[in-house]
Amino acid sequence: MMFTQEDIRQIKARGSKPEDVLQQIEHFKNGFPFLKVTPAAEVGNGIIRLSDSDILKYEELYASRLEDGLTVMKFVPASGAASRMFKSLFSALEKLKEGKKASDVLSANKDAGLFISQIRKFPFYPVLAESIAKAGEQEDPETLLEYLLTEKGLNYGNMPKGLLLFHQYEGFERTPFEEHLSEGAAYAMDHRKNVKLHFTVSPEHEKAFRHLFQTVEAGYEIEYGAIYEVSFSQQHPSTDTIAVDLRNEPFRDKDGSLVFRPAGHGALLENLKDLDADLVFIKNIDNVVPDKFKGTTTLFKKALAGVLLHYQKKIFEYQKMLEEKHSHALESAYLAEMANFLENSLNVKPAADQYYAEKQDLVQYLKEKFNRPIRVCGMVKNEGEPGGGPFFAMNPDGTVSLQIAESVQIDPDDPVQMKIARHATHFNPVDLVCGWKNYKGEKYNLLKFRDPETGFISLKSKDGRDLKAQELPGLWNGSMSNWITIFVEVPIDTFNPVKTVNDLLRKQHQ
């Protein structure tokens, strides 16, 4: 396939390379290979269950390292608009505007019916009611929905989740953005009282996020005795992927220019790699609760950080011995110790046919497997919520390690693979603690540790024409597939996402 000179100019202007775009088109043509999972990870085999004494031990380890100057940061993807959160309400509003009877619409649309019947329980109701009253209108279902969702009122249907009012307190309300400020102070405050948070936001909403922070910063610093360092970034245009038509030819706008689309949360690896901290917590924008329910989350976040530091200490020891070629590192007994730790503590199994007759081959293998970023992932029991599952999976080099796999990564036509997938007992609620420095304190190039063969293709449309879109390897699966991975069971209480507006009626958000 050949691009025109204008195509190449357009591609380079985005910070992309023509050869990378051609590779994306090849992925459209050939698809992505499925991940081969072996057993699903479970407690006792790939997932660690912490006892009360373990939790205390790891919490104390984390606190001790903070006192010694450990630098920490919290990373929150907050780019998405809340339109999907209000999907059922948009549908009901459309029907009402067509002149359908409200009782019929709300009876047929159960979600919208529940929303209207419980409207006064939502934290944004006072502001919504005030907006309607100022316009001199009545609070009928159509008016409530229109003033909530559109520019006529609060415009929530076009705003990011991070800026919506989620929780009601005595005399005030909080957005998810503010809840992350509060939560960050609880477990991500360093020894100098600094609380560093980084939010990825959409370009059109960054000004609003910055304005909100400037408005509330002083109050939160006084309340928590913290010094906030909040930064923002946007998804890099260079990470957008080309769209193609159903024949896998580049999709073009009416003016003939190529069409590119945001490549999913995997694109945020570019944002993540630009951050500098010894330890980084990753959590979604909508998975936050009011202060009265934060205790369990805070406790386990500290414990996960302690788990990472515990394993990282041994990993750093091995890195140093191998990299600096200490004579002790070449002793057979010590090599056996390292290999045992890699296989039985870090769950990295050698390839079936991998046998190291020469000592230097084993040393090289151990150097490669220890010299990687590390992540500890919280896993909750699967109770029907969507999310990637924890599995042992085959890597491109033939080794087996722990991976987070989304359902689309597993071959639906392979009965053995589907049986394994159905036996997954846990899933990942996007609860990660990451360390991406080596024993010298040098940052890894995170782009070297992703699997480019783990993307995802979906059908979309533009201007009434069908197109195919492509997502980059997901941030916590393909983009981190070659990281050292540790799974730890965390309580379901730590997972309280708001996927639809009625999730705010759950007791954890009231």
N, C-alpha and C positions, 0 to 999 in steps of 0.2 A: 504494500500500500504506500502511495506517495502523497505527501502533503504539499500544498502549494507554498510558495514563498510567504504569502500572507498568513497561511496557517502556522508556519514555523515562527513567524514574527509574533503572532498571537500567543503561541505556546511559550516562547521564551519570555514574553512580557509578563507572564504569570509566574515566572521563576521555575518553570518546568523544563524538562528536556524532551525533545521529539522522540528519542529512543524509549523513554519511559512511557510516553503516551502510546507508542506502538505496542509496547508490552501489555498495556492495559487492554488494547484492542484484541490482542492474542488471547487474553483471559476471557474476553467476551466470546470468542470463537470456540475455545476449548474448555471453558469452565475451570473451576478450581477442584483439585483433588480432595476427596473426603479424608478426614482425619481418621486414622485407624486406632480405635480405643481398645484397650485390653480389659481388665476389670474396671468397674467403677470404684473410685476411692471410697472408703468407708471408715468409720471409727475403728482404730486398731490396725488398719491397713491403708495408710495414706492420709488419714485425717486424725489429728491429735485432739484428744479430749482433755481439757485442763481440770485438775482437781482444785479445790479451794486453796490448798497450800501452793499449788503451781501458780495460780493467779496472783497470790500475794507475793511469791518469789519474783515473778516476772514484772509485776508492778513496781516492786522495790528496785529491781535492776534498772528499769527505765528511769525512775526518779533519780537514782544515783548518777546515771550517765548524763541526765539533764543538768544536775549540779556541777558535773565535770566539764560542761560546755558543749554538750551535744546540740547541734542545730537542727531544728525541725520545721516543717511546713505542712500546710494542709492544701490539697489541690482539689478544686471543685469544678467539674464540668457544668456550666450553667448556660450553655448556648441556646438550647432549644426553646421554641415558642410553646405556649401552653395550649395551643389550639386543639391538640389531641385530648387534652384533659377535659375539654368541653364539647367533644364530638356529639354526644347525645343531645346536649342543649342546643347546639347549632341546628341539628336536625329538627328538633321541636319548634324552634323559632321559625324555621323555613315553612313548616306546615301551618303555623299560626298566621304567618303573613299571607299565606294562600287563602285565608278565610276559614280554615277548619275550626270547629268548636274546640275550645280549650279543654273541656272535659274529655272529649274523644282523643285528643292528642296526648294528653297526660296519662290517659288510661292505656293507650297503645305503647307509649314510650315510658317504660317503668322508671328508668333513671331520671328522666326529666320530672316525672310525677313525684318521685321521692325528693328531688331537689326543691321543688316548689313547696311541698308540704312541710319541709324542714328548713325553709329559707332563713328563719330567724336564728338558727344555730350556727350559721356560717359567720366567721369573724369579719367578713367584708360587708355583711348586711347593713350595719349602721351607715357606712359610707354610701352604699348603693341606695338606701332609702332616702338619704339626704339629697343625692343627685336627682332622684325622681321627684322629690318634693319641691326642689328648687325650680324644676321645669313645670310644676303645677299639674303633674299627671298622677294617675291612680296606679296602685301596685297590683295590676292584673298580671297574669302569667306572661303575656307577650311583652308588656312594658318591662317587667323584671328581667327577662332574658335579654331584651334589646339593650337595656341600660347596663347590664353586666358585661355583655360580650362585645359591643360595638363602640365606635368612637362617640356615639351619642351620649354615652355614660362613662363607665370605668374602662372600657376597651380591653377587658381581661382576655378576650379571645385572641388578641394580637400581641400580648405581652409575654415575656419569659416567666416561667414559674418562679424564679428567684425573687421577683418583684411583687408577687401577689400576697395579699394578707392571708396567712395560713392559720395563725393561732391567736386566741383571745386570752389576754391576761386581765388582771384587775385594773381597769382604767386605760388600757392600751392594747394594741395588736402588734404582731410581729410577722414579717416576711421570712421565707426560708433563708434569704441572705443574712438577715439578722440572727436567725437561729444558729447559723454556722459561725457567726462571730462569737456567740455565747458558748457554743460547743467547743470551738477552737481554744477558748480561754481555759476550758476544763481539762484538756489533755495535751494541747500543743503549745504550751507556754514555756519558753526557755528560762534559763537561770537569770537572765536580765529582764524578765517579765515581758519579753517580746512575743507577740502572737502573729505569725506570718501566715497569710492566706492568699491563695492565688485562684482567681476565677477566670475561666474561659467564657467569653460572652460574644454575642453577635454584634457586628459593627453598629447596627442601628440602635442597640440598647445600652452600649457602654456608657454613654453620657448619663443615662438614668441611674445605672448602678453606681457610678461615681458620685452623683448627686446624693443618692440615698446614704452612701457611706459618709460623706461629708456632713450630712445632717445628723447622723446618730453616733459618729465616732467618739466624740467627747463623753457622751453619756455612758457608753459601754466601757470606755477606758476607766471612768470613775467607778462604775459598778463592779468591775472585775479586777481592778488594780493592774490593768494591762496596758501595753503600748502596742497598738495595732499597726502592722505593716501589710496593707492590702494592695495587691497588684492585679492587673487585668491583662488578658491577651485575647487575640482573635485567632480563629482557625486560619492557618496560612493558605493563601490562594494557591500556592504551589502544590498543596496536597489535594486539591480538587481533582476529580477523575473525569475523563472524557465520557460523554454520553454517546451511544450508538443507536441506530434504528434496528428494526427487527432482522435486517440482513447483515448486521454487524458492521455497517458502514457508519462513519462519523455523522452524528446528528447535527444538523446545521440550523441556525436561526434563519429568519426570512431574509436577512441581509447576506447570508452565506457564511457567516462566522461560525466557528466551532462552538458547541455548547459543553460547558463543564459544570459539574455538580459537586457539592460538598460530599466528602468521602466517609461520612460517619465518624464515630468517636475514635476510631483508629488513627485518624488524622491528628488527634491531639498529642500523639507521641512527639511531634515536633515542638509543641508547646511545653510538654513535660521535660524534654531534654534540656531546655534552656534554663530550668530552675536550678538553684544551688542550695542544697541542704544535705545534712548527713542522713536524714530520715524524712520520708514524705508520706503523709496519710492521703488516701484517695477515697472520696465518697461523693455520691450523687447529690445534686442540689435539693431534690425533693424528699430525701430520706432523713428527715429531721423531726424531732418531737419537742413539745414544750419542756421547760426546765424541770418540771416535776417528774418527768419520765426519762430524763437524761442519765440517771445514775448507772444503769446497766451498760449503756453505750460507752460511757466514760471509762468504766472499769475495764471493759474488754478491749477498748482501744489501747489503753496503757499496757494491758497484758500482751496484746499482739505485738506491740512495739518491743516489749521485753523479750518475747520469743525470738524476734528478729535479731536483737542484739546478742542474745545467748548463742544462737547458731553462727552469727556473723563472726563472733570472737574466734571460734574454732576454725572457720573458713579463712579468716585473715592469717591465722597462725600457719595454716597449710600453704596459703598463697605465698607468704614470705619465705618459708622454707624451700618451696619449689622454685620460685623466681630467683632467689639469691643463691641457689644451688648449694645450700648447706650440706655438708657431708652426711649429717644425720638423716636428711631427707632421702638419701639414696640407699639407706639401709633397708633390707627386705622387710623387716618387722614393721618399720615405720610406714613403708609403702602399703603394706597390708592393712595397717590401721587406717590410713587415709582412704583406701579403696572400700573398706568396710563402712566407714562413716558416710562416704558418698552414696553407697548402695542402700544401707539400712537406716540411716538417719535422714538423708536428703532424698531418698527414693529415686535415685538415678541408676538405672540398671544398664549394664553394658549390652551391646548387641549380642544376639545369640551365638554368632560365630566369632566373637571378639576374644582373642587369646593373645596375651602379650608375652611372647617367648623372650623378647629382649627387654631388659629393664628400662632402657631409654624410651621405648614405646609406651610403657606404662606411665612413666614420668610425664611424657607429653600429653597423654590422655587425661591424667589427673590435673595437670596445669590448665588444660583447656576447660575442664568441667568445674574447677573451683574458681577460675578467673572470670566470673560473670556477676551481673547484678542479682540481687536477692529480693524476693517478695514473700510476705506472709499474708495469706488470704483467709478472711473469715468465711466460714461455711455454715449455713443454717439448714435445719432439717427441711426437706421438701414437703411442703403442705399445699402444693398446687400453684404456687406463684411462679411467674416466668423468670428464667435466669439460666446462665451457663452452669453446667454441672461439673463436678470434679472427677477426673478420670486419670488412670494411667494410660498413656498414649505413645504410639510409635513416632519417633523423631526421624527427620530425613537421613540422619547418620546411622540409623538402625538401633540407637539406644532407646530406652523407655524411660519416661519421666512423668511427673504430675503435670496435667494441663487442665485448663478451664475450657470446656467445649460447649459451644452453642448447638442447639438441635440441628441447625442447617449444615453443620460441619460433619454430621454423621449420615452415612449412606442409608436412605430410607428403604432401599431395595435389598439390603443385606440383612437377613433375619438374625444372624448372629450378632451383628453390630447393634441392631435395634433392641435385641434382648438385653444386651449389656446396658444400653442407654436407659431402658425402662427400669433397671435395677438401681439406678442412681438414688441414693438416700438423701443427698444434700444438694444445694445449689449455691451459687455465688451471688450475694446481694450487693456487689461492688463495695467491698469492705477490705481495702488493701493497705498494707504498710510496706513501703519500698525503701531499699537502700541501694544506691547505684554508684558507690565509690569503692575503690579497692583498698587494700591495706595501707597504701601510701596516702590515701585521701584524694586520689585522682578519680575524676568522673569517667564512667564508661560512656562510649558513644552508643546510645540506646538503639540507634538505627541498625547496628550490627547484630542485634539479638532478636530481631523479629523474623517471622516466617512469611515471606511475600506470597506464598501459595495458599493463604488462608483467607482470601477475600470473600465477598458475597455479592451476588448479582440479583437485582430486582427489577420489576417492570414498573415504569412510571409513564406520565404523559406530559406533554407541553404543547400549548396552543392546539389542543385537540388531536395531537399526533402521538402515537405510542413511541416510547423509547426505552432503552435498557440503561440502568445506572449501576455503578460499581462502587462498593465500599472497600476501603483499605482494611487490612487485618485489624480486628477489634482490639481496642486498647488493652483489655485484660485477658485476651486469648492470643490471637496471632501476633500482636505487637510485643507480647512478653513471653512468647513460646520458648525462647531459649534462655530464660532466666532460671536461677535456682528458685524452686517453688516449694513452699510449705503451706499445708492446709491445716487450719485450726477450727474446731467447732465453736460457734458462738450462738447465744440464745436467739430465738426467733424474735424476742422483744427488741433486738437491735435493728430489725428490718421493718420499717414503717413507711413505705413509699406512697406518694400520692400520684396515682396514674389517672384517676378520674376525679372530678370535683367531689363526688360523694364519698370518696375515701376520707375526706376531712371530717366526716361524721363518725368515724371510728373513734373509740374511746381514747386511743393513744394521741389523737389530735384535738381532743376537746378539753 
